[in-house]
Amino acid sequence: MTGPGQDGSTKATGVAERSVEPAAERTAARQAAAEPADAPSSGLAQLTRILGAVVAPTTLVTSVLFYFGWMHAYHFFDYFGVNSTVLGLTTQDYLMRSLDGLFVPMTVLAGTALLALWGHAVLRARLAAGPSRWVPRAVPALVAAGLLLATAGLASVLLAGETLLDGYLYDTAAPLSLALGVLVLLYAVQLWRLLARPPVRSPWAMVAEWAAVFVLVGLSLFWAASNYSRAVGYGRAADQVAALPRLPGAAVYSHQRLSLHAPGVREVPCRDPEAAFRFRYDGLKLVLQAGDQYVFLPAAWTRADGVAILLPRGDALRLEFFPSSSRAATQRPTC
Protein backbone atom coordinates (compact mmCIF):
# COMPACT_ATOMS: atom_id res chain seq x y z
CA MET A 1 0.00 0.00 0.00
CA THR A 2 1.38 3.32 -1.04
CA GLY A 3 1.22 6.31 1.20
CA PRO A 4 0.36 9.83 0.24
CA GLY A 5 3.98 10.94 0.24
CA GLN A 6 5.09 8.04 -1.90
CA ASP A 7 2.33 8.66 -4.44
CA GLY A 8 3.28 12.33 -4.72
CA SER A 9 6.95 11.54 -5.23
CA THR A 10 6.10 8.97 -7.91
CA LYS A 11 4.00 11.50 -9.83
CA ALA A 12 6.74 14.12 -9.56
CA THR A 13 9.29 11.65 -10.86
CA GLY A 14 7.06 10.73 -13.81
CA VAL A 15 6.55 14.39 -14.71
CA ALA A 16 10.28 15.03 -14.51
CA GLU A 17 11.03 12.03 -16.71
CA ARG A 18 8.48 13.15 -19.29
CA SER A 19 9.91 16.67 -19.29
CA VAL A 20 13.47 15.37 -19.73
CA GLU A 21 12.61 13.05 -22.64
CA PRO A 22 11.68 15.81 -25.15
CA ALA A 23 14.80 17.76 -24.20
CA ALA A 24 16.96 14.69 -24.73
CA GLU A 25 15.29 14.03 -28.09
CA ARG A 26 15.90 17.62 -29.18
CA THR A 27 19.54 17.40 -28.12
CA ALA A 28 19.98 14.15 -30.04
CA ALA A 29 18.34 15.65 -33.12
CA ARG A 30 20.64 18.64 -32.98
CA GLN A 31 23.67 16.41 -32.64
CA ALA A 32 22.47 14.30 -35.56
CA ALA A 33 22.05 17.43 -37.66
CA ALA A 34 25.47 18.73 -36.64
CA GLU A 35 27.27 15.37 -37.05
CA PRO A 36 25.75 13.26 -39.82
CA ALA A 37 26.65 9.62 -39.89
CA ASP A 38 27.86 9.96 -43.46
CA ALA A 39 30.42 12.63 -42.60
CA PRO A 40 31.99 14.08 -45.76
CA SER A 41 35.29 14.65 -43.97
CA SER A 42 35.79 10.90 -43.51
CA GLY A 43 36.14 10.29 -47.27
CA LEU A 44 38.46 13.26 -47.62
CA ALA A 45 40.60 12.05 -44.73
CA GLN A 46 40.93 8.59 -46.27
CA LEU A 47 41.85 10.08 -49.65
CA THR A 48 44.48 12.27 -48.00
CA ARG A 49 46.05 9.26 -46.30
CA ILE A 50 46.11 7.33 -49.59
CA LEU A 51 47.74 10.21 -51.48
CA GLY A 52 50.26 10.70 -48.69
CA ALA A 53 51.25 7.05 -48.92
CA VAL A 54 51.65 7.17 -52.71
CA VAL A 55 53.24 10.59 -53.29
CA ALA A 56 55.67 12.34 -50.96
CA PRO A 57 54.23 15.80 -50.16
CA THR A 58 57.61 17.53 -50.48
CA THR A 59 58.26 15.99 -53.90
CA LEU A 60 54.78 16.96 -55.11
CA VAL A 61 55.11 20.57 -53.94
CA THR A 62 58.59 20.91 -55.47
CA SER A 63 57.38 19.50 -58.80
CA VAL A 64 54.42 21.89 -58.90
CA LEU A 65 56.59 24.90 -58.06
CA PHE A 66 59.15 23.85 -60.68
CA TYR A 67 56.44 23.63 -63.35
CA PHE A 68 55.01 27.07 -62.63
CA GLY A 69 58.51 28.55 -62.48
CA TRP A 70 59.24 27.01 -65.87
CA MET A 71 56.04 28.50 -67.30
CA HIS A 72 56.95 31.92 -65.92
CA ALA A 73 60.52 31.81 -67.29
CA TYR A 74 59.51 30.44 -70.69
CA HIS A 75 56.99 33.16 -71.40
CA PHE A 76 59.16 35.90 -69.88
CA PHE A 77 62.01 35.20 -72.32
CA ASP A 78 59.62 34.35 -75.14
CA TYR A 79 58.51 37.98 -75.01
CA PHE A 80 62.03 38.89 -76.20
CA GLY A 81 62.14 36.05 -78.72
CA VAL A 82 64.49 33.92 -76.63
CA ASN A 83 63.97 30.23 -75.93
CA SER A 84 64.54 29.87 -72.20
CA THR A 85 65.89 26.34 -72.55
CA VAL A 86 69.19 27.66 -73.97
CA LEU A 87 69.89 29.71 -70.84
CA GLY A 88 70.66 26.79 -68.54
CA LEU A 89 68.39 27.94 -65.72
CA THR A 90 68.73 25.94 -62.53
CA THR A 91 66.03 24.40 -60.37
CA GLN A 92 66.53 27.19 -57.86
CA ASP A 93 65.88 29.77 -60.60
CA TYR A 94 62.61 28.09 -61.52
CA LEU A 95 61.51 27.78 -57.88
CA MET A 96 62.19 31.46 -57.26
CA ARG A 97 60.21 32.46 -60.35
CA SER A 98 57.27 30.27 -59.34
CA LEU A 99 56.59 32.52 -56.34
CA ASP A 100 55.91 35.46 -58.65
CA GLY A 101 53.34 33.48 -60.60
CA LEU A 102 51.64 31.83 -57.63
CA PHE A 103 51.49 34.61 -55.03
CA VAL A 104 48.18 36.12 -56.17
CA PRO A 105 46.40 32.80 -56.98
CA MET A 106 47.40 31.26 -53.63
CA THR A 107 46.35 34.39 -51.73
CA VAL A 108 42.95 34.50 -53.45
CA LEU A 109 42.44 30.75 -52.99
CA ALA A 110 43.33 30.85 -49.29
CA GLY A 111 41.09 33.87 -48.64
CA THR A 112 38.15 32.31 -50.48
CA ALA A 113 38.57 29.00 -48.67
CA LEU A 114 38.67 30.79 -45.31
CA LEU A 115 35.45 32.69 -46.04
CA ALA A 116 33.77 29.48 -47.24
CA LEU A 117 34.74 27.64 -44.06
CA TRP A 118 33.45 30.45 -41.87
CA GLY A 119 30.17 30.56 -43.80
CA HIS A 120 29.80 26.78 -43.49
CA ALA A 121 30.38 26.97 -39.73
CA VAL A 122 27.63 29.60 -39.40
CA LEU A 123 25.26 27.45 -41.45
CA ARG A 124 25.96 24.36 -39.34
CA ALA A 125 25.25 26.36 -36.19
CA ARG A 126 21.92 27.54 -37.61
CA LEU A 127 20.92 24.01 -38.56
CA ALA A 128 21.88 22.69 -35.13
CA ALA A 129 19.71 25.35 -33.48
CA GLY A 130 16.65 24.38 -35.49
CA PRO A 131 15.29 23.87 -39.02
CA SER A 132 15.40 26.79 -41.46
CA ARG A 133 12.95 27.22 -44.31
CA TRP A 134 15.41 28.82 -46.73
CA VAL A 135 18.01 26.03 -46.56
CA PRO A 136 15.97 23.40 -48.50
CA ARG A 137 15.13 26.04 -51.09
CA ALA A 138 18.81 26.93 -51.52
CA VAL A 139 19.78 23.40 -52.61
CA PRO A 140 18.11 23.55 -56.07
CA ALA A 141 19.57 27.01 -56.64
CA LEU A 142 23.06 25.76 -55.78
CA VAL A 143 22.62 22.76 -58.08
CA ALA A 144 21.53 24.99 -60.97
CA ALA A 145 24.41 27.40 -60.44
CA GLY A 146 26.92 24.57 -60.12
CA LEU A 147 25.70 22.86 -63.29
CA LEU A 148 25.83 26.12 -65.25
CA LEU A 149 29.40 26.92 -64.14
CA ALA A 150 30.67 23.36 -64.57
CA THR A 151 29.05 23.01 -68.01
CA ALA A 152 30.59 26.28 -69.22
CA GLY A 153 34.03 25.26 -68.03
CA LEU A 154 33.75 21.70 -69.33
CA ALA A 155 32.52 22.90 -72.71
CA SER A 156 35.59 25.11 -72.96
CA VAL A 157 37.79 22.06 -72.33
CA LEU A 158 36.01 20.06 -75.02
CA LEU A 159 36.34 22.95 -77.47
CA ALA A 160 40.15 22.56 -77.50
CA GLY A 161 40.75 25.10 -74.78
CA GLU A 162 38.66 27.89 -76.27
CA THR A 163 37.11 29.99 -73.54
CA LEU A 164 33.40 30.63 -73.95
CA LEU A 165 33.81 33.98 -72.28
CA ASP A 166 36.60 35.24 -74.56
CA GLY A 167 36.61 39.00 -74.94
CA TYR A 168 35.09 39.55 -71.51
CA LEU A 169 37.29 37.75 -69.02
CA TYR A 170 40.84 36.47 -68.86
CA ASP A 171 41.97 33.05 -70.03
CA THR A 172 41.44 31.76 -66.49
CA ALA A 173 37.65 32.10 -66.78
CA ALA A 174 37.10 28.58 -68.14
CA PRO A 175 39.13 26.61 -65.54
CA LEU A 176 37.86 28.72 -62.66
CA SER A 177 34.30 28.22 -63.88
CA LEU A 178 34.77 24.44 -63.92
CA ALA A 179 36.40 24.36 -60.49
CA LEU A 180 33.80 26.63 -58.91
CA GLY A 181 30.94 24.68 -60.50
CA VAL A 182 32.22 21.37 -59.14
CA LEU A 183 32.67 22.83 -55.65
CA VAL A 184 29.16 24.34 -55.68
CA LEU A 185 27.67 21.02 -56.77
CA LEU A 186 29.63 19.21 -54.06
CA TYR A 187 28.37 21.60 -51.39
CA ALA A 188 24.79 21.30 -52.63
CA VAL A 189 25.00 17.49 -52.41
CA GLN A 190 26.52 17.63 -48.92
CA LEU A 191 23.83 20.07 -47.80
CA TRP A 192 21.11 17.79 -49.16
CA ARG A 193 22.62 14.83 -47.31
CA LEU A 194 22.71 16.90 -44.14
CA LEU A 195 18.98 17.59 -44.43
CA ALA A 196 17.68 14.34 -45.95
CA ARG A 197 19.85 11.92 -43.94
CA PRO A 198 20.26 9.28 -46.70
CA PRO A 199 21.63 5.80 -45.93
CA VAL A 200 25.29 5.53 -45.04
CA ARG A 201 27.53 4.85 -48.03
CA SER A 202 30.56 2.61 -48.13
CA PRO A 203 33.96 4.18 -47.31
CA TRP A 204 35.25 3.42 -50.81
CA ALA A 205 32.31 5.23 -52.38
CA MET A 206 33.17 8.32 -50.35
CA VAL A 207 36.84 8.03 -51.33
CA ALA A 208 35.90 7.69 -55.02
CA GLU A 209 33.65 10.75 -54.80
CA TRP A 210 36.34 12.90 -53.19
CA ALA A 211 38.94 11.58 -55.64
CA ALA A 212 36.81 12.70 -58.59
CA VAL A 213 36.31 16.12 -56.99
CA PHE A 214 40.03 16.38 -56.27
CA VAL A 215 40.94 15.58 -59.88
CA LEU A 216 38.44 17.99 -61.43
CA VAL A 217 39.12 20.88 -59.07
CA GLY A 218 42.87 20.25 -58.92
CA LEU A 219 43.32 20.14 -62.69
CA SER A 220 41.11 23.20 -63.13
CA LEU A 221 43.09 25.24 -60.61
CA PHE A 222 46.33 23.95 -62.14
CA TRP A 223 45.12 25.12 -65.54
CA ALA A 224 44.10 28.52 -64.18
CA ALA A 225 47.42 29.00 -62.36
CA SER A 226 49.32 28.04 -65.55
CA ASN A 227 47.49 30.70 -67.53
CA TYR A 228 48.15 33.22 -64.77
CA SER A 229 51.88 32.35 -64.67
CA ARG A 230 52.04 32.83 -68.43
CA ALA A 231 50.37 36.22 -68.13
CA VAL A 232 52.71 37.23 -65.29
CA GLY A 233 55.74 36.21 -67.36
CA TYR A 234 54.65 38.37 -70.27
CA GLY A 235 53.71 41.18 -67.92
CA ARG A 236 57.10 41.17 -66.19
CA ALA A 237 58.84 41.22 -69.57
CA ALA A 238 56.73 44.19 -70.70
CA ASP A 239 57.59 46.00 -67.46
CA GLN A 240 61.27 45.28 -68.14
CA VAL A 241 61.01 46.86 -71.59
CA ALA A 242 59.21 49.90 -70.17
CA ALA A 243 62.01 50.31 -67.61
CA LEU A 244 64.84 50.07 -70.18
CA PRO A 245 65.42 53.86 -70.33
CA ARG A 246 65.99 53.90 -66.56
CA LEU A 247 68.30 50.87 -66.42
CA PRO A 248 72.08 51.39 -66.27
CA GLY A 249 73.79 51.32 -69.63
CA ALA A 250 76.32 48.62 -70.46
CA ALA A 251 79.44 48.57 -72.58
CA VAL A 252 80.72 45.17 -73.70
CA TYR A 253 84.44 44.74 -74.39
CA SER A 254 85.55 41.71 -76.35
CA HIS A 255 88.78 40.09 -77.50
CA GLN A 256 87.36 39.49 -80.96
CA ARG A 257 84.74 41.10 -83.18
CA LEU A 258 81.27 39.93 -82.14
CA SER A 259 79.48 41.36 -85.17
CA LEU A 260 76.53 42.57 -83.16
CA HIS A 261 74.03 44.06 -85.59
CA ALA A 262 71.02 45.53 -83.82
CA PRO A 263 69.28 48.92 -83.93
CA GLY A 264 71.13 51.39 -81.71
CA VAL A 265 74.15 49.13 -81.03
CA ARG A 266 77.49 50.62 -82.07
CA GLU A 267 80.78 48.78 -82.58
CA VAL A 268 83.91 50.75 -81.66
CA PRO A 269 87.31 49.23 -82.56
CA CYS A 270 90.18 49.87 -80.19
CA ARG A 271 93.18 51.67 -81.78
CA ASP A 272 95.71 50.42 -79.28
CA PRO A 273 97.26 47.26 -80.84
CA GLU A 274 98.25 46.00 -77.40
CA ALA A 275 94.80 46.32 -75.89
CA ALA A 276 93.50 43.13 -74.30
CA PHE A 277 89.99 43.84 -75.53
CA ARG A 278 89.96 44.99 -79.16
CA PHE A 279 86.30 45.90 -79.60
CA ARG A 280 83.68 47.76 -77.60
CA TYR A 281 79.92 47.64 -78.10
CA ASP A 282 77.71 50.48 -76.84
CA GLY A 283 73.97 51.02 -76.69
CA LEU A 284 73.16 47.88 -74.67
CA LYS A 285 71.21 47.19 -71.51
CA LEU A 286 71.82 44.13 -69.37
CA VAL A 287 68.45 42.55 -68.60
CA LEU A 288 69.78 39.74 -66.44
CA GLN A 289 72.32 36.97 -66.14
CA ALA A 290 70.64 33.61 -66.58
CA GLY A 291 72.81 30.58 -66.00
CA ASP A 292 76.08 31.18 -67.87
CA GLN A 293 74.54 33.62 -70.31
CA TYR A 294 74.24 37.39 -70.34
CA VAL A 295 70.96 38.62 -71.82
CA PHE A 296 71.34 42.07 -73.39
CA LEU A 297 68.76 44.26 -75.11
CA PRO A 298 69.45 47.33 -77.24
CA ALA A 299 68.56 50.51 -75.40
CA ALA A 300 65.83 51.25 -77.99
CA TRP A 301 64.44 47.69 -78.12
CA THR A 302 60.93 47.13 -79.45
CA ARG A 303 59.03 43.96 -80.26
CA ALA A 304 58.65 45.08 -83.88
CA ASP A 305 62.37 45.11 -84.77
CA GLY A 306 64.16 44.33 -81.51
CA VAL A 307 66.88 41.72 -81.13
CA ALA A 308 67.84 39.99 -77.90
CA ILE A 309 71.57 39.33 -77.58
CA LEU A 310 72.91 36.35 -75.62
CA LEU A 311 76.61 36.36 -74.78
CA PRO A 312 78.37 33.56 -72.90
CA ARG A 313 79.88 34.52 -69.59
CA GLY A 314 83.67 34.18 -69.58
CA ASP A 315 87.09 35.82 -69.63
CA ALA A 316 86.70 36.84 -73.27
CA LEU A 317 84.27 39.60 -72.25
CA ARG A 318 84.49 42.59 -69.96
CA LEU A 319 81.49 44.64 -68.94
CA GLU A 320 81.25 48.27 -67.94
CA PHE A 321 78.15 49.86 -66.48
CA PHE A 322 77.19 53.50 -66.16
CA PRO A 323 74.10 55.46 -65.07
CA SER A 324 71.34 55.80 -67.62
CA SER A 325 71.77 59.61 -67.63
CA SER A 326 75.48 59.38 -68.49
CA ARG A 327 76.49 60.41 -72.04
CA ALA A 328 80.24 60.13 -71.83
CA ALA A 329 80.44 56.35 -72.14
CA THR A 330 78.61 56.30 -75.48
CA GLN A 331 80.53 59.28 -76.92
CA ARG A 332 84.04 57.89 -76.63
CA PRO A 333 85.44 57.45 -80.17
CA THR A 334 87.77 54.61 -79.17
CA CYS A 335 88.56 52.18 -76.36
C-alpha positions in Angstrom: 0.0 0.0 0.0 1.4 3.3 -1.0 1.2 6.3 1.2 0.4 9.8 0.2 4.0 10.9 0.2 5.1 8.0 -1.9 2.3 8.7 -4.4 3.3 12.3 -4.7 7.0 11.5 -5.2 6.1 9.0 -7.9 4.0 11.5 -9.8 6.7 14.1 -9.6 9.3 11.7 -10.9 7.1 10.7 -13.8 6.6 14.4 -14.7 10.3 15.0 -14.5 11.0 12.0 -16.7 8.5 13.1 -19.3 9.9 16.7 -19.3 13.5 15.4 -19.7 12.6 13.0 -22.6 11.7 15.8 -25.2 14.8 17.8 -24.2 17.0 14.7 -24.7 15.3 14.0 -28.1 15.9 17.6 -29.2 19.5 17.4 -28.1 20.0 14.1 -30.0 18.3 15.6 -33.1 20.6 18.6 -33.0 23.7 16.4 -32.6 22.5 14.3 -35.6 22.0 17.4 -37.7 25.5 18.7 -36.6 27.3 15.4 -37.1 25.8 13.3 -39.8 26.6 9.6 -39.9 27.9 10.0 -43.5 30.4 12.6 -42.6 32.0 14.1 -45.8 35.3 14.6 -44.0 35.8 10.9 -43.5 36.1 10.3 -47.3 38.5 13.3 -47.6 40.6 12.1 -44.7 40.9 8.6 -46.3 41.9 10.1 -49.7 44.5 12.3 -48.0 46.0 9.3 -46.3 46.1 7.3 -49.6 47.7 10.2 -51.5 50.3 10.7 -48.7 51.2 7.1 -48.9 51.7 7.2 -52.7 53.2 10.6 -53.3 55.7 12.3 -51.0 54.2 15.8 -50.2 57.6 17.5 -50.5 58.3 16.0 -53.9 54.8 17.0 -55.1 55.1 20.6 -53.9 58.6 20.9 -55.5 57.4 19.5 -58.8 54.4 21.9 -58.9 56.6 24.9 -58.1 59.1 23.9 -60.7 56.4 23.6 -63.4 55.0 27.1 -62.6 58.5 28.6 -62.5 59.2 27.0 -65.9 56.0 28.5 -67.3 56.9 31.9 -65.9 60.5 31.8 -67.3 59.5 30.4 -70.7 57.0 33.2 -71.4 59.2 35.9 -69.9 62.0 35.2 -72.3 59.6 34.3 -75.1 58.5 38.0 -75.0 62.0 38.9 -76.2 62.1 36.1 -78.7 64.5 33.9 -76.6 64.0 30.2 -75.9 64.5 29.9 -72.2 65.9 26.3 -72.6 69.2 27.7 -74.0 69.9 29.7 -70.8 70.7 26.8 -68.5 68.4 27.9 -65.7 68.7 25.9 -62.5 66.0 24.4 -60.4 66.5 27.2 -57.9 65.9 29.8 -60.6 62.6 28.1 -61.5 61.5 27.8 -57.9 62.2 31.5 -57.3 60.2 32.5 -60.3 57.3 30.3 -59.3 56.6 32.5 -56.3 55.9 35.5 -58.6 53.3 33.5 -60.6 51.6 31.8 -57.6 51.5 34.6 -55.0 48.2 36.1 -56.2 46.4 32.8 -57.0 47.4 31.3 -53.6 46.3 34.4 -51.7 43.0 34.5 -53.4 42.4 30.8 -53.0 43.3 30.8 -49.3 41.1 33.9 -48.6 38.2 32.3 -50.5 38.6 29.0 -48.7 38.7 30.8 -45.3 35.5 32.7 -46.0 33.8 29.5 -47.2 34.7 27.6 -44.1 33.4 30.4 -41.9 30.2 30.6 -43.8 29.8 26.8 -43.5 30.4 27.0 -39.7 27.6 29.6 -39.4 25.3 27.4 -41.4 26.0 24.4 -39.3 25.3 26.4 -36.2 21.9 27.5 -37.6 20.9 24.0 -38.6 21.9 22.7 -35.1 19.7 25.4 -33.5 16.7 24.4 -35.5 15.3 23.9 -39.0 15.4 26.8 -41.5 13.0 27.2 -44.3 15.4 28.8 -46.7 18.0 26.0 -46.6 16.0 23.4 -48.5 15.1 26.0 -51.1 18.8 26.9 -51.5 19.8 23.4 -52.6 18.1 23.5 -56.1 19.6 27.0 -56.6 23.1 25.8 -55.8 22.6 22.8 -58.1 21.5 25.0 -61.0 24.4 27.4 -60.4 26.9 24.6 -60.1 25.7 22.9 -63.3 25.8 26.1 -65.2 29.4 26.9 -64.1 30.7 23.4 -64.6 29.1 23.0 -68.0 30.6 26.3 -69.2 34.0 25.3 -68.0 33.8 21.7 -69.3 32.5 22.9 -72.7 35.6 25.1 -73.0 37.8 22.1 -72.3 36.0 20.1 -75.0 36.3 23.0 -77.5 40.1 22.6 -77.5 40.7 25.1 -74.8 38.7 27.9 -76.3 37.1 30.0 -73.5 33.4 30.6 -74.0 33.8 34.0 -72.3 36.6 35.2 -74.6 36.6 39.0 -74.9 35.1 39.5 -71.5 37.3 37.7 -69.0 40.8 36.5 -68.9 42.0 33.1 -70.0 41.4 31.8 -66.5 37.6 32.1 -66.8 37.1 28.6 -68.1 39.1 26.6 -65.5 37.9 28.7 -62.7 34.3 28.2 -63.9 34.8 24.4 -63.9 36.4 24.4 -60.5 33.8 26.6 -58.9 30.9 24.7 -60.5 32.2 21.4 -59.1 32.7 22.8 -55.7 29.2 24.3 -55.7 27.7 21.0 -56.8 29.6 19.2 -54.1 28.4 21.6 -51.4 24.8 21.3 -52.6 25.0 17.5 -52.4 26.5 17.6 -48.9 23.8 20.1 -47.8 21.1 17.8 -49.2 22.6 14.8 -47.3 22.7 16.9 -44.1 19.0 17.6 -44.4 17.7 14.3 -46.0 19.9 11.9 -43.9 20.3 9.3 -46.7 21.6 5.8 -45.9 25.3 5.5 -45.0 27.5 4.8 -48.0 30.6 2.6 -48.1 34.0 4.2 -47.3 35.2 3.4 -50.8 32.3 5.2 -52.4 33.2 8.3 -50.3 36.8 8.0 -51.3 35.9 7.7 -55.0 33.7 10.7 -54.8 36.3 12.9 -53.2 38.9 11.6 -55.6 36.8 12.7 -58.6 36.3 16.1 -57.0 40.0 16.4 -56.3 40.9 15.6 -59.9 38.4 18.0 -61.4 39.1 20.9 -59.1 42.9 20.3 -58.9 43.3 20.1 -62.7 41.1 23.2 -63.1 43.1 25.2 -60.6 46.3 23.9 -62.1 45.1 25.1 -65.5 44.1 28.5 -64.2 47.4 29.0 -62.4 49.3 28.0 -65.6 47.5 30.7 -67.5 48.2 33.2 -64.8 51.9 32.3 -64.7 52.0 32.8 -68.4 50.4 36.2 -68.1 52.7 37.2 -65.3 55.7 36.2 -67.4 54.6 38.4 -70.3 53.7 41.2 -67.9 57.1 41.2 -66.2 58.8 41.2 -69.6 56.7 44.2 -70.7 57.6 46.0 -67.5 61.3 45.3 -68.1 61.0 46.9 -71.6 59.2 49.9 -70.2 62.0 50.3 -67.6 64.8 50.1 -70.2 65.4 53.9 -70.3 66.0 53.9 -66.6 68.3 50.9 -66.4 72.1 51.4 -66.3 73.8 51.3 -69.6 76.3 48.6 -70.5 79.4 48.6 -72.6 80.7 45.2 -73.7 84.4 44.7 -74.4 85.5 41.7 -76.4 88.8 40.1 -77.5 87.4 39.5 -81.0 84.7 41.1 -83.2 81.3 39.9 -82.1 79.5 41.4 -85.2 76.5 42.6 -83.2 74.0 44.1 -85.6 71.0 45.5 -83.8 69.3 48.9 -83.9 71.1 51.4 -81.7 74.1 49.1 -81.0 77.5 50.6 -82.1 80.8 48.8 -82.6 83.9 50.7 -81.7 87.3 49.2 -82.6 90.2 49.9 -80.2 93.2 51.7 -81.8 95.7 50.4 -79.3 97.3 47.3 -80.8 98.3 46.0 -77.4 94.8 46.3 -75.9 93.5 43.1 -74.3 90.0 43.8 -75.5 90.0 45.0 -79.2 86.3 45.9 -79.6 83.7 47.8 -77.6 79.9 47.6 -78.1 77.7 50.5 -76.8 74.0 51.0 -76.7 73.2 47.9 -74.7 71.2 47.2 -71.5 71.8 44.1 -69.4 68.5 42.5 -68.6 69.8 39.7 -66.4 72.3 37.0 -66.1 70.6 33.6 -66.6 72.8 30.6 -66.0 76.1 31.2 -67.9 74.5 33.6 -70.3 74.2 37.4 -70.3 71.0 38.6 -71.8 71.3 42.1 -73.4 68.8 44.3 -75.1 69.4 47.3 -77.2 68.6 50.5 -75.4 65.8 51.2 -78.0 64.4 47.7 -78.1 60.9 47.1 -79.5 59.0 44.0 -80.3 58.7 45.1 -83.9 62.4 45.1 -84.8 64.2 44.3 -81.5 66.9 41.7 -81.1 67.8 40.0 -77.9 71.6 39.3 -77.6 72.9 36.4 -75.6 76.6 36.4 -74.8 78.4 33.6 -72.9 79.9 34.5 -69.6 83.7 34.2 -69.6 87.1 35.8 -69.6 86.7 36.8 -73.3 84.3 39.6 -72.3 84.5 42.6 -70.0 81.5 44.6 -68.9 81.2 48.3 -67.9 78.2 49.9 -66.5 77.2 53.5 -66.2 74.1 55.5 -65.1 71.3 55.8 -67.6 71.8 59.6 -67.6 75.5 59.4 -68.5 76.5 60.4 -72.0 80.2 60.1 -71.8 80.4 56.4 -72.1 78.6 56.3 -75.5 80.5 59.3 -76.9 84.0 57.9 -76.6 85.4 57.4 -80.2 87.8 54.6 -79.2 88.6 52.2 -76.4 
